[in-house]
Amino acid sequence: YICENTSAMALKRILSGLIAVLTLISCVNNGEQLQIKLKQTQYNIGYEGGVIEVEFLAIRSWYVFCWQEGISIAPESGKETNQTASFTMTIAENPKPEPREFEVTFTSDGPDQYIYVYQAAAPTPPEEPKDPSGGTEDVIPGDNL
């Protein structure tokens, strides 16, 4: 009778422990703590371009890309390291007098995250000064008036 009771208690402890472990695994797999969360997803940069560095905790493998011209990204992917990782976005000078926007996709476990880079318009070149005389007068060399 004592052996039965001890075995039943041991089995109950094992099952309770197993349920706790399964619950923990379920919470971890469904929880957001295993997803990489970017702290900032919008950046502004001047028309002359430049470099933006994005840092995050690499708790999963990741990949980042943008198919638009005028931006390059390095590195484009990384592995799970459980350490701080980063990539840089190098934005070329905007040659146009309109602002432009880049949409960068960051992929890891979980839904894709989007980074938006807003770049200022290039300044408009100054207009050529107009000839106040209208450009119709003839100039004769040596003519002193």
C-alpha positions, 0 to 999 in steps of 0.5 A: 500500500505504501509503494502504491501511494509513493508511485502514485505521488511520483507519477503525479509529480512527473505529470505536473512537471510535464504539464508545466514544461508543455505550458512553458513551451507553448507560451514561448513558441506562441509568445512574442519574446522570440520575435525580433522587434525593431525599435525604430521603423521610420527614418528621415534623411537629407537629400544628400543621402547617408548611412543609417545603422539599425541595431537589434537583438538577433534572437532569430535568423533574419533577412532584410531587403529593398528592391528600390534603386538608391539604397543598398543594405549590408549585410542582408542577413544574419544568424541567431546569435542572441547578441546585438546585431546590425545592418546599414542602409546606405542611401544615395543622393536624391537627384530629383526635386521631389522627396522619395520614400524607401520601403525596406522589409525585415524578415524573421520569425513572425510577421514581416516588419517594414522600415520606411526611409523618407529622403528630402528632395534635391534643392531646385537649381537657381534660375539664370539671371535675365539680361535686363536689356533684353539682349537686343543691343549690339556691342561694337568693339572700341565704341565708347559711349 
